Amino acid sequence: MRIVFMGTPDFAVPVLEAVVAAGHEVVACYTQPPRPAGRRGRALVPSPVQAKAEALGIAVRSPVSLRKAEAQVEFATLEAEIGVVAAYGLILPQAVLDACQLGCLNVHASLLPRWRGAAPIQRAILAGDAETGVGIMQMEAGLDTGPVRLEERTPIARKTAGELTAELSAMGARLMVAVLGDIDRYPPTAQPEDGLTYAPKIDKAEARIDWGRSAVEIERQVRAFSPVPGAWFEVAGERVKVLDADIVVAPVLPDGIPAGTVLDGALAIACADGAIRPMLVQRAGRDVTTTAELLRGFPIPPGTLV
C-alpha cells in the first residue's frame, strides 16, 4: 500500500519499521517538530520517528498544525491509500482523514473505549487494571471514538510503563501489519457503549509521592511513572526518583508514626496502611542505582521524614 506514516515517540518506531519491512511504500512521515533538549534546552533534537524515517530514507514533514488549508492540501497531494498513525500528538482534521482513500488507522494502546486519550498506559497502571492491550482503530474526528478493526490483550501484572510501552508497541506493529495485509478481513467494529474512560496527559505534579496514600497506590504510581517522569520524594533538599519498589509485607509500624517516615536501614518508608521499600532509585543528575548503593553514599537513617 501507499502509506503516509504519522508518529512521534519511541512507541511509534517499531510500527514504522514493521510497515516498511512488510513492503509497503511510505511516501512521507509526519512527526512533531524537533524540540529543545538537554539541561539548558538549547539543542533541537528530532523525534525518534524522525530519526528513524531519515535513516530509512523517508521524507519527513513536521507541521506545527494540520488545521491550515495549505497543510491539508500538501497532505492530499501525497495521494496515499491509507494513513498509519501511532502516537502522533496532533489532532487530525476531517480533511486529513478524508484525504487517504481508505482513511487513517491508529495504533491505540488500550482496550477501547477504556482509556481514550493521551496517557492510556500510565492510567491503566494507576487504576490497577488487570489487563490492557492494543487496538487498530479506524480514525474519526472524535477523540479515539472510531471503530476497532483488530485488538489484542495482555496482563499488566507488575510491569512498568516502560516495559508495557515496549510490549504494546511491538504488539501494535504486528497487528497493524496484519490489517494492512488484508484490510477486508478485519472489518471495523463499533466500540462498546459501556466502560468509557479518559486518560488525560500526565501532569508532572502527579509524580510526587504522597506517603499518605496506600502502599498499593504508591507501588502503582512508581510503575506508572517508570522510567519517565519518575515518581519521586525529597530528602535533605534533594529529589530522589523511585523507579522500582516493593510493598513491605505485614510491616510492624510504631503507634502514631507519620506517613513518610523511614523505618529501617534499608529504606522502608511508612505510608497510609503499611510501607514501601524503593528498590531502584535515582538522585538528580546521577545514574540509576539500587537502594543499597544509594545508601552507601547518601545515608537516609531511620526516623528521617521524607
Buried (B, 14 or more C-beta within 10 A) or exposed (E): BBBBBBBBBBBBBBBBBBBBEBEBEBBBBBBBEBEEEEEEEEEEEBBBBBBBBEEEEBEBBBBEEBBEEEBBEBBBEBEBBBBBBBBBBBEBBEBBBBBBEBBBBBBBBBBBBBBBBBBBBBBBBBBEBEEBBBBBBBBBEEEBBBBBBBBBEBEBEEBBBBBBBBBBBBBBBBBBBBBBEEBEEBEBEEBEEEEBBBBEEBEEEBBEBBBEBBBBBBBBBBBBBBBEBBBBBEBEEEBBBBBBBBBBEEBEBEEEEEBBBBBEEBBBBBBBBBBBBBBBBBBEEBEBBEBEEBBEEBEBEEEBEB
